[in-house]
């Protein structure tokens, strides 16, 4: 969805071991907003499904949502809507080790 900038998809079985995905091509389809409460689950689920660079997945997710982020060797910190912040830590193998969301005070 990110590559084609689709707002969502519908996946259906097309045969044994085969799926077809339909992507909407209508600017009226609303985009899902970044949800700080579901952030950890979203990032960990996506990493498990995609199985590639967790760091690139995390930075791409924040870029997709227009959340400014900064990176250090083992962490990505992003500014979230409403002034909250998200910190994503990576272990020495590049896996997501922790996700924290800090609410503004």
PyMOL commands that place a pseudoatom at each C-alpha (Angstrom):
pseudoatom trace, name=CA, resn=UNK, resi=1, chain=A, elem=C, hetatm=0, pos=[0.000, 0.000, 0.000]
pseudoatom trace, name=CA, resn=UNK, resi=2, chain=A, elem=C, hetatm=0, pos=[2.835, 2.368, 0.773]
pseudoatom trace, name=CA, resn=UNK, resi=3, chain=A, elem=C, hetatm=0, pos=[4.515, 1.892, -2.588]
pseudoatom trace, name=CA, resn=UNK, resi=4, chain=A, elem=C, hetatm=0, pos=[1.380, 2.837, -4.533]
pseudoatom trace, name=CA, resn=UNK, resi=5, chain=A, elem=C, hetatm=0, pos=[0.133, 5.240, -1.842]
pseudoatom trace, name=CA, resn=UNK, resi=6, chain=A, elem=C, hetatm=0, pos=[-3.150, 3.360, -1.500]
pseudoatom trace, name=CA, resn=UNK, resi=7, chain=A, elem=C, hetatm=0, pos=[-5.497, 4.196, 1.353]
pseudoatom trace, name=CA, resn=UNK, resi=8, chain=A, elem=C, hetatm=0, pos=[-6.266, 0.528, 1.993]
pseudoatom trace, name=CA, resn=UNK, resi=9, chain=A, elem=C, hetatm=0, pos=[-6.804, -2.841, 0.382]
pseudoatom trace, name=CA, resn=UNK, resi=10, chain=A, elem=C, hetatm=0, pos=[-9.151, -5.809, 0.165]
pseudoatom trace, name=CA, resn=UNK, resi=11, chain=A, elem=C, hetatm=0, pos=[-7.498, -9.228, 0.033]
pseudoatom trace, name=CA, resn=UNK, resi=12, chain=A, elem=C, hetatm=0, pos=[-9.398, -12.295, -1.186]
pseudoatom trace, name=CA, resn=UNK, resi=13, chain=A, elem=C, hetatm=0, pos=[-8.491, -15.911, -1.873]
pseudoatom trace, name=CA, resn=UNK, resi=14, chain=A, elem=C, hetatm=0, pos=[-8.034, -16.645, -5.566]
pseudoatom trace, name=CA, resn=UNK, resi=15, chain=A, elem=C, hetatm=0, pos=[-7.097, -20.294, -5.252]
pseudoatom trace, name=CA, resn=UNK, resi=16, chain=A, elem=C, hetatm=0, pos=[-4.984, -22.629, -3.132]
pseudoatom trace, name=CA, resn=UNK, resi=17, chain=A, elem=C, hetatm=0, pos=[-2.090, -20.567, -1.809]
pseudoatom trace, name=CA, resn=UNK, resi=18, chain=A, elem=C, hetatm=0, pos=[-3.037, -17.536, -3.923]
pseudoatom trace, name=CA, resn=UNK, resi=19, chain=A, elem=C, hetatm=0, pos=[-4.489, -14.179, -2.908]
pseudoatom trace, name=CA, resn=UNK, resi=20, chain=A, elem=C, hetatm=0, pos=[-5.590, -11.171, -4.923]
pseudoatom trace, name=CA, resn=UNK, resi=21, chain=A, elem=C, hetatm=0, pos=[-5.431, -7.660, -3.497]
pseudoatom trace, name=CA, resn=UNK, resi=22, chain=A, elem=C, hetatm=0, pos=[-7.652, -4.812, -4.653]
pseudoatom trace, name=CA, resn=UNK, resi=23, chain=A, elem=C, hetatm=0, pos=[-6.469, -1.266, -3.977]
pseudoatom trace, name=CA, resn=UNK, resi=24, chain=A, elem=C, hetatm=0, pos=[-8.824, 1.732, -4.067]
pseudoatom trace, name=CA, resn=UNK, resi=25, chain=A, elem=C, hetatm=0, pos=[-7.936, 4.460, -6.524]
pseudoatom trace, name=CA, resn=UNK, resi=26, chain=A, elem=C, hetatm=0, pos=[-10.279, 7.156, -5.266]
pseudoatom trace, name=CA, resn=UNK, resi=27, chain=A, elem=C, hetatm=0, pos=[-9.057, 10.277, -3.444]
pseudoatom trace, name=CA, resn=UNK, resi=28, chain=A, elem=C, hetatm=0, pos=[-12.323, 10.324, -1.476]
pseudoatom trace, name=CA, resn=UNK, resi=29, chain=A, elem=C, hetatm=0, pos=[-11.324, 7.164, 0.416]
pseudoatom trace, name=CA, resn=UNK, resi=30, chain=A, elem=C, hetatm=0, pos=[-10.139, 8.401, 3.827]
pseudoatom trace, name=CA, resn=UNK, resi=31, chain=A, elem=C, hetatm=0, pos=[-6.669, 7.512, 5.024]
pseudoatom trace, name=CA, resn=UNK, resi=32, chain=A, elem=C, hetatm=0, pos=[-6.190, 5.863, 8.386]
pseudoatom trace, name=CA, resn=UNK, resi=33, chain=A, elem=C, hetatm=0, pos=[-4.627, 8.238, 10.893]
pseudoatom trace, name=CA, resn=UNK, resi=34, chain=A, elem=C, hetatm=0, pos=[-1.583, 7.334, 12.957]
pseudoatom trace, name=CA, resn=UNK, resi=35, chain=A, elem=C, hetatm=0, pos=[-2.921, 5.781, 16.182]
pseudoatom trace, name=CA, resn=UNK, resi=36, chain=A, elem=C, hetatm=0, pos=[-0.505, 6.135, 19.137]
pseudoatom trace, name=CA, resn=UNK, resi=37, chain=A, elem=C, hetatm=0, pos=[-2.408, 3.499, 21.128]
pseudoatom trace, name=CA, resn=UNK, resi=38, chain=A, elem=C, hetatm=0, pos=[-1.994, 0.857, 18.403]
pseudoatom trace, name=CA, resn=UNK, resi=39, chain=A, elem=C, hetatm=0, pos=[1.500, 1.966, 17.349]
pseudoatom trace, name=CA, resn=UNK, resi=40, chain=A, elem=C, hetatm=0, pos=[3.506, -0.851, 18.968]
pseudoatom trace, name=CA, resn=UNK, resi=41, chain=A, elem=C, hetatm=0, pos=[1.148, -3.559, 17.666]
pseudoatom trace, name=CA, resn=UNK, resi=42, chain=A, elem=C, hetatm=0, pos=[1.106, -2.009, 14.188]
pseudoatom trace, name=CA, resn=UNK, resi=43, chain=A, elem=C, hetatm=0, pos=[4.893, -1.793, 13.896]
pseudoatom trace, name=CA, resn=UNK, resi=44, chain=A, elem=C, hetatm=0, pos=[5.544, -5.269, 15.315]
pseudoatom trace, name=CA, resn=UNK, resi=45, chain=A, elem=C, hetatm=0, pos=[2.845, -6.893, 13.152]
pseudoatom trace, name=CA, resn=UNK, resi=46, chain=A, elem=C, hetatm=0, pos=[4.129, -5.167, 10.018]
pseudoatom trace, name=CA, resn=UNK, resi=47, chain=A, elem=C, hetatm=0, pos=[7.704, -6.195, 10.771]
pseudoatom trace, name=CA, resn=UNK, resi=48, chain=A, elem=C, hetatm=0, pos=[6.587, -9.804, 11.158]
pseudoatom trace, name=CA, resn=UNK, resi=49, chain=A, elem=C, hetatm=0, pos=[4.659, -9.711, 7.879]
pseudoatom trace, name=CA, resn=UNK, resi=50, chain=A, elem=C, hetatm=0, pos=[7.267, -7.936, 5.779]
pseudoatom trace, name=CA, resn=UNK, resi=51, chain=A, elem=C, hetatm=0, pos=[10.348, -9.536, 7.311]
pseudoatom trace, name=CA, resn=UNK, resi=52, chain=A, elem=C, hetatm=0, pos=[12.776, -6.927, 5.989]
pseudoatom trace, name=CA, resn=UNK, resi=53, chain=A, elem=C, hetatm=0, pos=[14.540, -4.016, 7.633]
pseudoatom trace, name=CA, resn=UNK, resi=54, chain=A, elem=C, hetatm=0, pos=[12.578, -3.083, 10.760]
pseudoatom trace, name=CA, resn=UNK, resi=55, chain=A, elem=C, hetatm=0, pos=[14.306, 0.318, 10.854]
pseudoatom trace, name=CA, resn=UNK, resi=56, chain=A, elem=C, hetatm=0, pos=[13.240, 1.126, 7.291]
pseudoatom trace, name=CA, resn=UNK, resi=57, chain=A, elem=C, hetatm=0, pos=[9.714, -0.039, 8.065]
pseudoatom trace, name=CA, resn=UNK, resi=58, chain=A, elem=C, hetatm=0, pos=[9.551, 2.247, 11.116]
pseudoatom trace, name=CA, resn=UNK, resi=59, chain=A, elem=C, hetatm=0, pos=[10.941, 5.314, 9.350]
pseudoatom trace, name=CA, resn=UNK, resi=60, chain=A, elem=C, hetatm=0, pos=[8.725, 4.646, 6.324]
pseudoatom trace, name=CA, resn=UNK, resi=61, chain=A, elem=C, hetatm=0, pos=[5.667, 4.387, 8.553]
pseudoatom trace, name=CA, resn=UNK, resi=62, chain=A, elem=C, hetatm=0, pos=[6.397, 7.737, 10.165]
pseudoatom trace, name=CA, resn=UNK, resi=63, chain=A, elem=C, hetatm=0, pos=[7.177, 9.319, 6.773]
pseudoatom trace, name=CA, resn=UNK, resi=64, chain=A, elem=C, hetatm=0, pos=[3.878, 7.975, 5.398]
pseudoatom trace, name=CA, resn=UNK, resi=65, chain=A, elem=C, hetatm=0, pos=[2.017, 9.707, 8.223]
pseudoatom trace, name=CA, resn=UNK, resi=66, chain=A, elem=C, hetatm=0, pos=[4.039, 12.929, 7.993]
pseudoatom trace, name=CA, resn=UNK, resi=67, chain=A, elem=C, hetatm=0, pos=[5.504, 12.457, 11.474]
pseudoatom trace, name=CA, resn=UNK, resi=68, chain=A, elem=C, hetatm=0, pos=[8.955, 14.050, 11.684]
pseudoatom trace, name=CA, resn=UNK, resi=69, chain=A, elem=C, hetatm=0, pos=[11.563, 11.689, 13.057]
pseudoatom trace, name=CA, resn=UNK, resi=70, chain=A, elem=C, hetatm=0, pos=[15.216, 11.637, 13.959]
pseudoatom trace, name=CA, resn=UNK, resi=71, chain=A, elem=C, hetatm=0, pos=[17.472, 8.630, 14.071]
pseudoatom trace, name=CA, resn=UNK, resi=72, chain=A, elem=C, hetatm=0, pos=[20.392, 7.543, 16.189]
pseudoatom trace, name=CA, resn=UNK, resi=73, chain=A, elem=C, hetatm=0, pos=[22.316, 4.277, 16.084]
pseudoatom trace, name=CA, resn=UNK, resi=74, chain=A, elem=C, hetatm=0, pos=[19.751, 2.269, 18.084]
pseudoatom trace, name=CA, resn=UNK, resi=75, chain=A, elem=C, hetatm=0, pos=[16.647, 4.453, 18.122]
pseudoatom trace, name=CA, resn=UNK, resi=76, chain=A, elem=C, hetatm=0, pos=[14.101, 6.341, 16.037]
pseudoatom trace, name=CA, resn=UNK, resi=77, chain=A, elem=C, hetatm=0, pos=[12.168, 9.145, 17.760]
pseudoatom trace, name=CA, resn=UNK, resi=78, chain=A, elem=C, hetatm=0, pos=[9.107, 10.622, 16.052]
pseudoatom trace, name=CA, resn=UNK, resi=79, chain=A, elem=C, hetatm=0, pos=[6.878, 13.569, 16.826]
pseudoatom trace, name=CA, resn=UNK, resi=80, chain=A, elem=C, hetatm=0, pos=[3.236, 12.482, 16.765]
pseudoatom trace, name=CA, resn=UNK, resi=81, chain=A, elem=C, hetatm=0, pos=[0.094, 14.517, 16.176]
pseudoatom trace, name=CA, resn=UNK, resi=82, chain=A, elem=C, hetatm=0, pos=[-1.000, 16.448, 19.251]
pseudoatom trace, name=CA, resn=UNK, resi=83, chain=A, elem=C, hetatm=0, pos=[2.548, 16.800, 20.576]
pseudoatom trace, name=CA, resn=UNK, resi=84, chain=A, elem=C, hetatm=0, pos=[3.042, 13.184, 21.689]
pseudoatom trace, name=CA, resn=UNK, resi=85, chain=A, elem=C, hetatm=0, pos=[6.326, 11.415, 20.918]
pseudoatom trace, name=CA, resn=UNK, resi=86, chain=A, elem=C, hetatm=0, pos=[7.165, 7.839, 19.952]
pseudoatom trace, name=CA, resn=UNK, resi=87, chain=A, elem=C, hetatm=0, pos=[10.490, 6.153, 20.643]
pseudoatom trace, name=CA, resn=UNK, resi=88, chain=A, elem=C, hetatm=0, pos=[11.386, 2.924, 18.878]
pseudoatom trace, name=CA, resn=UNK, resi=89, chain=A, elem=C, hetatm=0, pos=[14.496, 1.127, 20.135]
pseudoatom trace, name=CA, resn=UNK, resi=90, chain=A, elem=C, hetatm=0, pos=[16.425, -1.470, 18.111]
pseudoatom trace, name=CA, resn=UNK, resi=91, chain=A, elem=C, hetatm=0, pos=[18.616, -4.263, 19.426]
pseudoatom trace, name=CA, resn=UNK, resi=92, chain=A, elem=C, hetatm=0, pos=[22.112, -5.103, 18.142]
pseudoatom trace, name=CA, resn=UNK, resi=93, chain=A, elem=C, hetatm=0, pos=[20.581, -7.244, 15.367]
pseudoatom trace, name=CA, resn=UNK, resi=94, chain=A, elem=C, hetatm=0, pos=[18.375, -4.382, 14.145]
pseudoatom trace, name=CA, resn=UNK, resi=95, chain=A, elem=C, hetatm=0, pos=[15.122, -5.819, 15.510]
pseudoatom trace, name=CA, resn=UNK, resi=96, chain=A, elem=C, hetatm=0, pos=[12.531, -3.695, 17.279]
pseudoatom trace, name=CA, resn=UNK, resi=97, chain=A, elem=C, hetatm=0, pos=[13.340, -4.017, 20.986]
pseudoatom trace, name=CA, resn=UNK, resi=98, chain=A, elem=C, hetatm=0, pos=[10.853, -1.520, 22.465]
pseudoatom trace, name=CA, resn=UNK, resi=99, chain=A, elem=C, hetatm=0, pos=[8.181, 0.970, 21.445]
pseudoatom trace, name=CA, resn=UNK, resi=100, chain=A, elem=C, hetatm=0, pos=[7.222, 3.781, 23.803]
pseudoatom trace, name=CA, resn=UNK, resi=101, chain=A, elem=C, hetatm=0, pos=[4.685, 6.541, 23.317]
pseudoatom trace, name=CA, resn=UNK, resi=102, chain=A, elem=C, hetatm=0, pos=[4.997, 9.561, 25.584]
pseudoatom trace, name=CA, resn=UNK, resi=103, chain=A, elem=C, hetatm=0, pos=[1.906, 11.713, 25.978]
pseudoatom trace, name=CA, resn=UNK, resi=104, chain=A, elem=C, hetatm=0, pos=[2.398, 15.434, 26.202]
pseudoatom trace, name=CA, resn=UNK, resi=105, chain=A, elem=C, hetatm=0, pos=[1.838, 16.795, 29.642]
for i in range(1, 105): cmd.bond("trace and resi %d" % i, "trace and resi %d" % (i + 1))
show_as sticks, trace
zoom trace
